[in-house]
Amino acid sequence: MPQVATLGSRTVSRIGFGAMQLAGPGVFGPPRDPDAARAVLRRAIELGVDHIDTSQYYGPDVVNELIRDSLAPYPENLTLVTKVGARRDERGGWLAWNRPEELKQGVQDNLRTLGIDRIAVNLRMMDHQDGGPEVPLPDQLGALVELREAGTVEFIGVSNVTRALLQEAIGITELACVQNAFSILDRGGEDVLQLANEHGLALVPFFPLGSAFTGGPAKLAADRDIAAVAAKHDATPSQIALAWLLHRNERILLIPGTTSVAHLEENLAAGGVALDASDLERLNRVEPAAGPHT
């Protein structure tokens, strides 16, 4: 099983790190233990992580500043990827922030809080819940293309897209990746992954263990088939769920998140779990969890 894959113009390890959980409850405010959060980031780099997913609206500012304080000056091989298209209100609510001028400001906010001058960006699709007009996709992507041409944005991806939106985005500009929810418990986006794969895009599932906010890891452990394969390989159910994704498509890159060094080490070790045909057949029969993903 390949241990690296392409992300834009870069080659990265297939298991990276998603930094969202390093913020406080609800991805809002500071963490309960900032030193523990910094320890997770530093240990990730020690173990070879070279792809970190983040966003200025995690906190807001909190997670990016933790990354900067923990890791700057950054290793030359580290790929930092952010998301724009959303903002937080004073109570932590999630709001669309995807007009062209807002997207450009979002990129600048990420550069400022991370202390860098260039970054890869995923456009996170959001609805204008404030009643404002929907922003046409060409206008949204066009703002990021301008920044890419100016050298501020390294490459562009899309996040939380339908197949129709992805098809439209592919017709507008060159994309590097698609970041959608997808896991052994949430396979509702199969059509999006298929289209992304047809166009050679990296596939970066968020919530690869199921949503941390709706008990994803616990649901993995409760599934008899996942538990049986885990016992066979002397692995945890979470490691089996990550290994299933890695075996499923060579373009899949994982960004599991955690606030624990022990869990970080466990997640990264999933790259060494070699599933055979019988394992995959059994895991492919796992019933996805009911209800929409978060």
PAZAPA-4460 file (N, C-alpha, C; in steps of 0.05 Angstrom, whole numbers, plus 32768, in hexadecimal, padded with zeros to 4 digits):
% residues 294
    n_x    n_y    n_z   ca_x   ca_y   ca_z    c_x    c_y    c_z   seq   type   mol
   8011   7FE8   8000   8000   8000   8000   8012   8019   8000     1      M     A
   800E   802B   7FED   801F   8043   7FEC   801C   8054   8006     2      P     A
   8033   805E   800F   8033   806E   8027   8032   808C   8022     3      Q     A
   8035   8094   8008   8034   80B0   8001   8021   80B3   7FE9     4      V     A
   8018   80CC   7FE5   8007   80D2   7FCE   800A   80F0   7FC7     5      A     A
   7FFF   80F8   7FB1   8002   8113   7FA7   7FEC   8125   7FB2     6      T     A
   7FF4   813D   7FBA   7FE2   8152   7FC3   7FEB   816B   7FB5     7      L     A
   7FDC   8173   7FA0   7FE6   8189   7F90   8000   8182   7F83     8      G     A
   8014   8193   7F86   802E   818E   7F7A   8040   8180   7F8E     9      S     A
   8035   8178   7FA5   8046   816D   7FBA   8040   814F   7FBD    10      R     A
   8053   8141   7FC9   8050   8125   7FD1   8051   8124   7FEF    11      T     A
   803B   8119   7FFB   8039   8119   8018   8033   80FD   8022    12      V     A
   8039   80F9   803C   8031   80E0   8049   8013   80DE   8049    13      S     A
   8009   80C6   8046   7FEC   80C2   8043   7FDC   80C6   805D    14      R     A
   7FEA   80C6   8074   7FDC   80CD   808D   7FE8   80E7   8097    15      I     A
   7FD8   80FB   8097   7FDF   8115   80A2   7FD1   811A   80BC    16      G     A
   7FCC   8134   80C1   7FC0   813B   80DB   7FAB   8151   80D6    17      F     A
   7F93   814D   80E1   7F7E   8161   80E0   7F7E   8170   80FB    18      G     A
   7F81   818A   80FA   7F86   8199   8113   7F6C   81A4   8120    19      A     A
   7F55   819F   8115   7F3D   81AB   811E   7F38   81A7   813C    20      M     A
   7F3D   818E   8146   7F36   8188   8161   7F48   8196   8176    21      Q     A
   7F5D   81A4   816D   7F6F   81B1   8180   7F62   81CA   818C    22      L     A
   7F4D   81D4   8180   7F3F   81EB   818C   7F2E   81E2   81A4    23      A     A
   7F20   81F4   81B0   7F0F   81ED   81C7   7EF6   81DF   81BE    24      G     A
   7EE3   81DA   81D1   7ECA   81CC   81CA   7EBB   81DA   81B4    25      P     A
   7EB1   81CA   81A1   7EA3   81D6   818B   7EB5   81E3   8177    26      G     A
   7ECF   81DD   8178   7EE3   81E9   8167   7EE3   8208   816B    27      V     A
   7EDF   8210   8184   7EDC   822C   818A   7EEC   8233   81A3    28      F     A
   7EFC   8248   81A2   7F0C   8250   81B9   7F24   823E   81BD    29      G     A
   7F33   8244   81D2   7F4D   8236   81D7   7F48   821A   81E2    30      P     A
   7F5C   8208   81DE   7F5A   81ED   81E9   7F5C   81EE   8208    31      P     A
   7F53   81D9   8214   7F55   81D7   8231   7F73   81D5   8239    32      R     A
   7F83   81C8   8229   7F9F   81C4   822F   7FB0   81CB   8217    33      D     A
   7FB8   81E5   8214   7FC8   81ED   81FD   7FE2   81DF   81FB    34      P     A
   7FEF   81D8   8211   8008   81CA   8210   8005   81AE   8204    35      D     A
   7FEF   81A1   820B   7FE9   8186   81FF   7FE5   8189   81E1    36      A     A
   7FD7   819E   81D8   7FD3   81A2   81BC   7FED   81A6   81AD    37      A     A
   7FFF   81B6   81B9   8019   81BA   81AD   8029   81A0   81AC    38      R     A
   8027   8190   81C0   8035   8177   81C1   802C   8164   81AA    39      A     A
   8012   8164   81A4   8008   8154   818F   8013   815D   8174    40      V     A
   8014   8177   816F   801E   8181   8156   803C   817A   8153    41      L     A
   804B   817E   8168   8068   8178   8166   806D   815B   8162    42      R     A
   805E   814A   8170   8061   812D   816C   805A   8125   8150    43      R     A
   8046   8131   8145   803E   812B   8129   8055   812F   8116    44      A     A
   8063   8146   8119   807A   814B   8108   8090   8137   810D    45      I     A
   8095   8130   8126   80AA   811D   812D   80A4   8102   811F    46      E     A
   808B   80FB   811C   8083   80E1   8111   8080   80E2   80F2    47      L     A
   8087   80F9   80E6   8088   80FA   80C9   806F   8106   80BC    48      G     A
   805D   8111   80CB   8046   811E   80BF   804F   8136   80AF    49      V     A
   8047   8138   8096   804F   814E   8084   8037   815C   8077    50      D     A
   801F   8157   8082   8006   8163   8077   7FF4   8169   808F    51      H     A
   7FEF   8182   8094   7FDE   818B   80AA   7FC7   819B   809F    52      I     A
   7FAF   8193   80A6   7F96   81A1   809D   7F8D   81B3   80B4    53      D     A
   7F87   81CC   80AD   7F7F   81DF   80C2   7F6C   81F4   80B6    54      T     A
   7F65   8208   80C6   7F56   821F   80BC   7F57   8235   80D1    55      S     A
   7F57   824E   80C7   7F56   8265   80D9   7F3C   8265   80E9    56      Q     A
   7F26   825A   80DE   7F0D   825B   80ED   7F0B   8245   8102    57      Y     A
   7F20   8235   8106   7F21   8222   811C   7F2A   8233   8134    58      Y     A
   7F18   823A   8145   7F1F   824A   815C   7F0D   8262   8160    59      G     A
   7F0D   8276   814E   7F1F   827A   8138   7F3B   8282   8141    60      P     A
   7F4E   8280   812F   7F6A   8287   8133   7F79   8273   8144    61      D     A
   7F6B   8266   8157   7F78   8256   816C   7F8A   8240   8160    62      V     A
   7F7F   8230   814E   7F8E   8219   8144   7FA6   8222   8133    63      V     A
   7FA2   8235   8122   7FB8   823F   8112   7FCF   824A   8123    64      N     A
   7FC7   8258   8138   7FDC   8263   814A   7FEA   824D   8159    65      E     A
   7FDC   8238   8161   7FE9   8221   816E   7FFD   8214   815B    66      L     A
   7FF5   8211   8141   8007   8205   812E   8020   8216   812A    67      I     A
   801C   8230   8128   8033   8242   8125   8045   8242   813D    68      R     A
   8039   8243   8155   804A   8244   816D   8059   8229   8171    69      D     A
   804D   8213   8168   8059   81F9   816D   806D   81F1   8158    70      S     A
   8069   81FA   813F   8078   81EE   8129   808A   8202   8119    71      L     A
   8084   821C   811B   8095   822F   810C   80B0   8232   8119    72      A     A
   80C5   8235   8109   80C5   8234   80EC   80BE   8218   80E2    73      P     A
   80AD   8217   80CE   80A2   81FD   80C4   80B6   81ED   80B5    74      Y     A
   80B4   81D2   80B8   80C4   81C0   80A7   80BF   81C6   8089    75      P     A
   80D3   81C4   8079   80D1   81CA   805C   80BC   81B8   804E    76      E     A
   80BA   81A0   8059   80A8   818D   804B   808B   818D   8055    77      N     A
   8085   81A0   8068   806A   81A1   8073   8057   81AF   8061    78      L     A
   8041   81A2   805A   802B   81AE   804A   8015   81B6   805D    79      T     A
   8010   81D0   805F   7FFA   81DA   806F   7FE2   81E0   805C    80      L     A
   7FCB   81D5   8062   7FB3   81D9   8052   7F9D   81E5   8063    81      V     A
   7F91   81FA   805A   7F7C   8207   8069   7F61   8206   805A    82      T     A
   7F4C   8210   8067   7F32   8213   805A   7F29   822F   805E    83      K     A
   7F1B   8239   8049   7F0E   8253   804B   7EF1   8250   8041    84      V     A
   7EE1   8264   8048   7EC5   8262   8040   7EB2   8263   8057    85      G     A
   7EBC   8264   806F   7EAC   8265   8087   7EB8   8279   809B    86      A     A
   7EA8   8280   80AF   7EB1   8290   80C5   7EA1   8288   80DE    87      R     A
   7EA9   8292   80F5   7E9A   828C   810E   7E8E   82A5   8119    88      R     A
   7E76   82A2   8125   7E6B   82BA   8132   7E74   82BA   814F    89      D     A
   7E6B   82CD   815F   7E75   82D1   817A   7E6E   82BA   818D    90      E     A
   7E5B   82A9   8185   7E54   8292   8195   7E5F   8277   818A    91      R     A
   7E6F   8279   8175   7E7A   8261   8169   7E6A   8255   8152    92      G     A
   7E55   8263   814A   7E45   8259   8134   7E55   825A   8119    93      G     A
   7E4D   8249   8107   7E5B   8247   80ED   7E4B   8257   80D8    94      W     A
   7E57   826A   80CB   7E4A   827A   80B7   7E5A   827A   809D    95      L     A
   7E4C   827D   8087   7E5A   827F   806D   7E6A   8299   806C    96      A     A
   7E81   8297   805F   7E92   82AF   805B   7EA0   82AA   8040    97      W     A
   7E90   82AB   802B   7E9B   82A1   8011   7E97   82B4   7FFA    98      N     A
   7E92   82CD   8000   7E94   82E1   7FEA   7EB1   82E5   7FE3    99      R     A
   7EB7   82ED   7FCA   7ED3   82EE   7FC2   7EE5   82FE   7FD5   100      P     A
   7EDC   8315   7FDE   7EEC   8325   7FF1   7EF0   8317   800C   101      E     A
   7EDC   8307   8014   7EDD   82F9   802D   7EF1   82E1   802B   102      E     A
   7EF0   82D4   8014   7F03   82BD   8010   7F1F   82C7   800F   103      L     A
   7F24   82DE   8002   7F3F   82E9   8002   7F48   82F1   801E   104      K     A
   7F36   82FC   802D   7F3D   8303   8049   7F42   82EA   8059   105      Q     A
   7F33   82D5   8054   7F37   82BC   8062   7F53   82B1   805D   106      G     A
   7F5C   82B2   8045   7F77   82A9   803F   7F8B   82BA   804E   107      V     A
   7F88   82D4   804E   7F9B   82E5   805C   7F9B   82E0   807A   108      Q     A
   7F83   82DA   8085   7F82   82D4   80A1   7F91   82BB   80A8   109      D     A
   7F8F   82A7   8096   7F9F   828E   809A   7FBD   8293   8099   110      N     A
   7FC5   82A3   8085   7FE2   82A9   8082   7FEC   82B7   809B   111      L     A
   7FDC   82CA   80A5   7FE4   82DA   80BD   7FE6   82C8   80D5   112      R     A
   7FD3   82B7   80DA   7FD3   82A8   80F3   7FE7   8291   80F2   113      T     A
   7FED   8287   80DA   8001   8272   80D7   801E   827D   80D4   114      L     A
   8020   8297   80CE   803A   82A3   80CA   8048   829A   80B1   115      G     A
   8039   8297   809B   8044   828F   8081   803B   82A1   806C   116      I     A
   8045   829E   8053   803D   82B0   803E   8030   82A1   8026   117      D     A
   802C   8286   8029   8020   8276   8013   8014   825E   8020   118      R     A
   7FFC   8255   8016   7FEF   823E   8022   7FDC   8232   800D   119      I     A
   7FD8   8218   8011   7FC4   8209   8001   7FA8   820E   800E   120      A     A
   7F94   8210   7FFD   7F79   8218   8006   7F63   8206   7FFB   121      V     A
   7F52   81FD   800D   7F39   81F0   8005   7F22   8203   8008   122      N     A
   7F11   8205   7FF4   7EF9   8215   7FF5   7EE3   8204   8003   123      L     A
   7EDB   820C   801A   7EC6   81FE   8029   7EAB   8208   8021   124      R     A
   7E9B   81F7   8015   7E81   8200   800C   7E6E   8204   8024   125      M     A
   7E62   821B   8025   7E4F   8222   803B   7E37   8230   802F   126      M     A
   7E20   822D   803D   7E08   823B   8036   7E08   8256   8044   127      D     A
   7DFC   826A   8037   7DF9   8284   8043   7DE1   8283   8056   128      H     A
   7DE5   827B   806F   7DCF   8278   8082   7DC6   8293   808C   129      Q     A
   7DD5   82A8   8086   7DCC   82C3   808F   7DB8   82D0   807C   130      D     A
   7DB0   82C0   8068   7D9C   82CB   8055   7DA8   82DA   803E   131      G     A
   7DC2   82DC   803D   7DD0   82EA   8027   7DCF   82DA   800E   132      G     A
   7DD6   82E6   7FF7   7DD4   82D8   7FDE   7DE9   82C2   7FDC   133      P     A
   7DE3   82AD   7FCE   7DF7   8298   7FC8   7E0C   82A4   7FB6   134      E     A
   7E25   829C   7FBB   7E3B   82A6   7FAB   7E41   8291   7F95   135      V     A
   7E40   8298   7F7C   7E46   8285   7F66   7E61   8279   7F6A   136      P     A
   7E63   825F   7F64   7E7C   8251   7F67   7E93   825D   7F57   137      L     A
   7E8E   8266   7F3E   7EA4   8273   7F30   7EAF   828B   7F3E   138      P     A
   7E9E   829A   7F4C   7EA8   82B1   7F5B   7EB9   82A9   7F73   139      D     A
   7EB1   8293   7F80   7EC0   828A   7F97   7EDB   827F   7F8E   140      Q     A
   7EDB   826D   7F7B   7EF4   8262   7F72   7F06   8277   7F64   141      L     A
   7EF9   8289   7F57   7F08   829E   7F49   7F19   82AF   7F5C   142      G     A
   7F0E   82B4   7F74   7F1E   82C2   7F88   7F37   82B3   7F90   143      A     A
   7F35   8299   7F93   7F4C   8289   7F9B   7F5F   8285   7F83   144      L     A
   7F54   8284   7F6B   7F66   8282   7F54   7F77   829B   7F52   145      V     A
   7F6B   82B3   7F57   7F7B   82CC   7F57   7F92   82CA   7F6B   146      E     A
   7F8D   82BF   7F82   7FA2   82BD   7F97   7FB7   82A8   7F8F   147      L     A
   7FAE   8293   7F81   7FC1   827F   7F77   7FD3   828B   7F62   148      R     A
   7FC8   829B   7F51   7FD8   82A8   7F3C   7FEB   82BC   7F48   149      E     A
   7FE4   82C8   7F5F   7FF5   82DB   7F6C   800A   82CD   7F7E   150      A     A
   8008   82B3   7F81   801B   82A4   7F91   8015   82A0   7FAE   151      G     A
   7FFE   82AB   7FB7   7FF6   82A9   7FD3   7FEA   828D   7FD9   152      T     A
   7FDB   8282   7FC6   7FCF   8268   7FC9   7FDF   8254   7FB9   153      V     A
   7FE7   823E   7FC6   7FF7   822A   7FB8   7FE6   8219   7FA6   154      E     A
   7FD1   820D   7FB0   7FBE   81FE   7F9F   7FA2   8200   7FAC   155      F     A
   7F8E   81F9   7F9C   7F72   81FC   7FA4   7F65   81E1   7FA5   156      I     A
   7F55   81DC   7FBA   7F44   81C5   7FBB   7F28   81CE   7FC3   157      G     A
   7F15   81BB   7FC4   7EFA   81C1   7FCC   7EF2   81AE   7FE2   158      V     A
   7EDF   81B8   7FF3   7ED7   81A8   800B   7EB9   81A9   800E   159      S     A
   7EAE   8193   8016   7E91   8191   801C   7E81   8196   8003   160      N     A
   7E89   8188   7FED   7E7C   818D   7FD3   7E6A   8175   7FCB   161      V     A
   7E56   817B   7FBC   7E46   8167   7FAE   7E55   815F   7F94   162      T     A
   7E4C   814A   7F88   7E57   8142   7F6E   7E53   8158   7F59   163      R     A
   7E3C   8165   7F59   7E36   817A   7F46   7E48   8192   7F4A   164      A     A
   7E4D   819A   7F63   7E5F   81B0   7F69   7E7B   81A9   7F62   165      L     A
   7E84   8191   7F67   7E9F   8189   7F5F   7EA2   818A   7F41   166      L     A
   7E8E   8180   7F33   7E90   8180   7F16   7E92   819D   7F0C   167      Q     A
   7E83   81AF   7F18   7E84   81CB   7F10   7EA0   81D7   7F16   168      E     A
   7EAA   81D1   7F2E   7EC4   81DC   7F36   7EDA   81D2   7F23   169      A     A
   7ED9   81B9   7F1B   7EED   81AE   7F09   7EEE   81BD   7EEF   170      I     A
   7ED6   81C7   7EE6   7ED4   81D6   7ECE   7EDE   81F3   7ED0   171      G     A
   7EE2   81FC   7EE9   7EE9   8218   7EED   7F08   821B   7EEF   172      I     A
   7F15   8209   7EFE   7F31   820C   7F03   7F3E   81F1   7F0A   173      T     A
   7F58   81F0   7F0A   7F67   81D8   7F12   7F64   81D4   7F30   174      E     A
   7F5D   81BC   7F38   7F5A   81B6   7F55   7F6F   81A1   7F5D   175      L     A
   7F76   81A2   7F77   7F89   818E   7F81   7F7C   8178   7F91   176      A     A
   7F66   817E   7F9F   7F5B   816B   7FB1   7F3D   8170   7FB7   177      C     A
   7F31   815C   7FC2   7F15   815E   7FCB   7F15   8155   7FE8   178      V     A
   7F09   8165   7FFA   7F07   815E   8016   7EEA   815D   801E   179      Q     A
   7EE0   8144   8021   7EC4   813F   8029   7EC4   812B   8040   180      N     A
   7EAE   812B   804E   7EAB   8116   8063   7EA9   80FB   8055   181      A     A
   7EB9   80E8   805F   7EB8   80CD   8054   7EC6   80BA   8068   182      F     A
   7EBA   80A4   806D   7EC6   8090   807F   7EB8   8075   807B   183      S     A
   7EC1   8061   8088   7EB3   8047   8086   7E97   8049   8091   184      I     A
   7E91   805D   80A2   7E77   8060   80AD   7E66   8075   809E   185      L     A
   7E73   8084   808C   7E65   8099   807D   7E6F   8098   8060   186      D     A
   7E60   8089   804F   7E68   8086   8033   7E55   8093   8020   187      R     A
   7E47   80A8   802B   7E34   80B6   801A   7E3F   80C6   8003   188      G     A
   7E5A   80CB   8004   7E66   80DB   7FEF   7E75   80CA   7FDB   189      G     A
   7E6D   80B1   7FD6   7E7B   80A0   7FC3   7E7C   80AD   7FA7   190      E     A
   7E66   80BA   7F9F   7E66   80C5   7F84   7E7A   80DC   7F81   191      D     A
   7E7E   80EB   7F97   7E91   8101   7F96   7EAE   80F6   7F94   192      V     A
   7EB3   80E2   7FA4   7ECE   80D5   7FA4   7ED4   80C9   7F88   193      L     A
   7EC0   80BD   7F7C   7EC4   80B1   7F62   7ECB   80C6   7F4D   194      Q     A
   7EBD   80DD   7F4E   7EC3   80F2   7F3B   7EDF   80FE   7F40   195      L     A
   7EE5   8102   7F59   7F00   810D   7F60   7F16   80FA   7F56   196      A     A
   7F12   80E0   7F5A   7F26   80CD   7F51   7F29   80CD   7F33   197      N     A
   7F13   80D0   7F25   7F14   80D0   7F07   7F25   80E7   7EFD   198      E     A
   7F26   80FD   7F0D   7F35   8114   7F05   7F50   8116   7F13   199      H     A
   7F59   8101   7F20   7F73   80FF   7F2C   7F77   8112   7F44   200      G     A
   7F62   8118   7F52   7F64   812A   7F69   7F69   811A   7F82   201      L     A
   7F78   8126   7F95   7F7C   8119   7FAF   7F61   8119   7FBD   202      A     A
   7F5C   8104   7FCC   7F44   8101   7FDC   7F4B   8103   7FF9   203      L     A
   7F40   8117   8007   7F48   811C   8022   7F2F   811C   8034   204      V     A
   7F27   8104   803D   7F0E   8103   804D   7F12   810F   8069   205      P     A
   7EFF   8122   806F   7EFF   812A   808B   7EEC   8118   809B   206      F     A
   7EF0   8117   80B5   7EE3   8103   80C6   7EE8   80E7   80BC   207      F     A
   7F01   80DE   80B8   7F06   80C3   80AE   7EFF   80AE   80C1   208      P     A
   7EFB   80B5   80DB   7EF2   80A2   80EF   7ED4   80A6   80F6   209      L     A
   7EC6   80B5   80E5   7EAB   80BD   80EC   7EAE   80D7   80FD   210      G     A
   7E99   80E6   8100   7E9B   80FF   810E   7EA3   80FB   812B   211      S     A
   7EB7   810A   8134   7EBF   810A   8150   7EA9   8115   8161   212      A     A
   7E97   8125   8155   7E81   8132   8164   7E69   8120   8167   213      F     A
   7E68   810A   8159   7E51   80F9   815B   7E59   80DC   8161   214      T     A
   7E70   80D9   816F   7E78   80BF   8179   7E83   80AC   8164   215      G     A
   7E90   80B6   814F   7E9A   80A6   813A   7EAC   808F   8143   216      G     A
   7EC2   8094   8152   7ED3   807E   815B   7EC5   8069   816B   217      P     A
   7EB1   8072   817C   7EA2   805E   818C   7E91   804D   817A   218      A     A
   7E86   8058   8165   7E76   8048   8152   7E87   8034   8143   219      K     A
   7EA0   803C   813D   7EB2   8029   8130   7EB6   8011   8142   220      L     A
   7EBC   8016   815C   7EC2   8000   816F   7EAA   7FEE   8173   221      A     A
   7E92   7FF9   816F   7E79   7FE9   8174   7E72   7FD8   815C   222      A     A
   7E7F   7FDB   8146   7E78   7FCB   812E   7E87   7FB1   812F   223      D     A
   7E79   7F9B   812D   7E85   7F80   8131   7E99   7F79   811B   224      R     A
   7E93   7F81   8103   7EA6   7F7B   80ED   7EC0   7F8A   80F0   225      D     A
   7EBE   7FA4   80F6   7ED6   7FB4   80FA   7EE6   7FA9   8112   226      I     A
   7ED8   7FA3   8127   7EE5   7F98   813F   7EF3   7F7E   8139   227      A     A
   7EE7   7F6D   8129   7EF3   7F53   8122   7F0D   7F57   8112   228      A     A
   7F0C   7F68   80FE   7F24   7F6D   80EE   7F3A   7F7A   8100   229      V     A
   7F32   7F8B   8112   7F45   7F98   8124   7F53   7F83   8135   230      A     A
   7F43   7F70   813F   7F4F   7F5B   8150   7F62   7F4A   8140   231      A     A
   7F5B   7F44   8127   7F6D   7F34   8116   7F88   7F41   8112   232      K     A
   7F89   7F5B   8110   7FA1   7F6A   810A   7FAE   7F76   8124   233      H     A
   7FA3   7F6F   813B   7FAC   7F7B   8154   7FAD   7F99   8152   234      D     A
   7F98   7FA4   8147   7F95   7FC1   8143   7F7C   7FCB   8150   235      A     A
   7F79   7FE6   8151   7F60   7FF1   815B   7F4C   7FF5   8145   236      T     A
   7F32   7FF6   814C   7F1E   7FFB   8137   7F23   8015   8127   237      P     A
   7F2D   802A   8134   7F34   8042   8126   7F4A   803E   8112   238      S     A
   7F5E   802E   8119   7F74   8028   8106   7F69   8019   80EE   239      Q     A
   7F57   8007   80F2   7F4B   7FF8   80DC   7F3B   800A   80CA   240      I     A
   7F2C   801D   80D5   7F1C   802F   80C5   7F2F   8041   80B4   241      A     A
   7F45   8049   80BF   7F58   8059   80AF   7F66   8048   809A   242      L     A
   7F6D   8030   80A1   7F7A   801E   808E   7F67   8018   8077   243      A     A
   7F4D   8015   807C   7F39   8010   8067   7F39   8026   8053   244      W     A
   7F3A   803F   805C   7F3B   8056   804A   7F55   8056   8039   245      L     A
   7F6B   8050   8046   7F85   804F   8037   7F85   803A   8022   246      L     A
   7F79   8023   8027   7F78   800D   8014   7F63   8013   7FFD   247      H     A
   7F50   8024   8003   7F3A   8028   7FF0   7F42   8037   7FD7   248      R     A
   7F55   804A   7FDA   7F5D   8059   7FC3   7F79   8065   7FC8   249      N     A
   7F8B   8063   7FB6   7FA6   806C   7FBA   7FA8   808B   7FBB   250      E     A
   7F93   8099   7FB3   7F94   80B6   7FB4   7F89   80C1   7FCE   251      R     A
   7F7F   80AF   7FE0   7F74   80B9   7FF9   7F8A   80C1   800C   252      I     A
   7F87   80D9   8017   7F98   80E3   802C   7F88   80E7   8045   253      L     A
   7F92   80DF   805C   7F83   80E0   8075   7F8C   80F7   8086   254      L     A
   7F79   8104   8095   7F80   8119   80A7   7F71   8115   80C2   255      I     A
   7F75   80FE   80CF   7F68   80FA   80E9   7F72   810E   80FD   256      P     A
   7F61   8117   810E   7F68   812A   8122   7F66   811E   813E   257      G     A
   7F75   812A   8151   7F74   8121   816C   7F81   8136   817E   258      T     A
   7F7B   8135   8198   7F89   8146   81AB   7F9C   8135   81BD   259      T     A
   7FA0   811C   81B5   7FB0   810A   81C5   7FC8   8100   81B6   260      S     A
   7FDF   8101   81C2   7FF7   80F6   81B5   7FF4   80D8   81B0   261      V     A
   7FE8   80CA   81C4   7FE5   80AD   81C1   7FD3   80A6   81A9   262      A     A
   7FBD   80B5   81A6   7FAB   80B0   818F   7FB8   80B8   8175   263      H     A
   7FC8   80CD   8175   7FD7   80D5   815D   7FE8   80BE   8154   264      L     A
   7FF7   80B3   8166   8009   809C   8160   7FF9   8084   8156   265      E     A
   7FE2   807F   8162   7FD1   8069   8159   7FC7   806E   813C   266      E     A
   7FBE   8087   8137   7FB4   808D   811C   7FCA   8089   8107   267      N     A
   7FE2   8093   810C   7FF8   8091   80F9   8000   8074   80F4   268      L     A
   7FFE   8063   8109   8005   8047   8106   7FF2   8038   80F3   269      A     A
   7FDA   8044   80ED   7FC7   8037   80DC   7FD3   8032   80C0   270      A     A
   7FE7   8042   80B9   7FF4   803F   809F   8002   8025   809C   271      G     A
   8008   8017   80B2   8015   7FFE   80B1   8003   7FE6   80B2   272      G     A
   7FE9   7FEA   80B2   7FD5   7FD4   80B3   7FCF   7FCB   8097   273      V     A
   7FD7   7FB2   8091   7FD2   7FA7   8076   7FB9   7F96   8075   274      A     A
   7FA4   7FA0   806A   7F8B   7F91   8068   7F8C   7F7F   804F   275      L     A
   7F82   7F66   8053   7F81   7F54   803C   7F66   7F54   802F   276      D     A
   7F62   7F45   801B   7F49   7F45   800C   7F31   7F3E   801D   277      A     A
   7F35   7F2A   802F   7F1F   7F22   8040   7F17   7F38   8054   278      S     A
   7F2C   7F46   805E   7F26   7F5D   8070   7F16   7F72   8061   279      D     A
   7F1E   7F79   8049   7F11   7F8E   803A   7EF4   7F86   8033   280      L     A
   7EF1   7F6C   802C   7ED6   7F63   8026   7EC4   7F66   803F   281      E     A
   7ECE   7F5F   8056   7EBE   7F61   806E   7EB8   7F7E   8076   282      R     A
   7ECD   7F8F   8073   7EC9   7FAB   807A   7EB7   7FBA   8067   283      L     A
   7EB7   7FB1   804E   7EA5   7FBE   803A   7E88   7FB8   8040   284      N     A
   7E82   7FA4   8051   7E67   7F9D   8058   7E5D   7FAD   8070   285      R     A
   7E6F   7FBD   807D   7E67   7FCC   8095   7E51   7FE0   808D   286      V     A
   7E3C   7FE0   809D   7E26   7FF2   8098   7E2D   800E   80A0   287      E     A
   7E2A   8022   808E   7E30   803E   8096   7E1E   8046   80AD   288      P     A
   7E28   8059   80BD   7E18   8063   80D3   7E00   8073   80C8   289      A     A
   7DEA   8071   80D7   7DD2   807F   80CE   7DD4   809D   80D4   290      A     A
   7DC6   80AD   80C4   7DC5   80C9   80C9   7DDA   80D8   80B9   291      G     A
   7DD6   80F3   80B6   7DE9   8103   80A7   7E03   8107   80B6   292      P     A
   7E18   810C   80A8   7E32   8112   80B5   7E32   812F   80BD   293      H     A
   7E44   8135   80D0   7E46   8151   80DA   7E58   8161   80C8   294      T     A
***
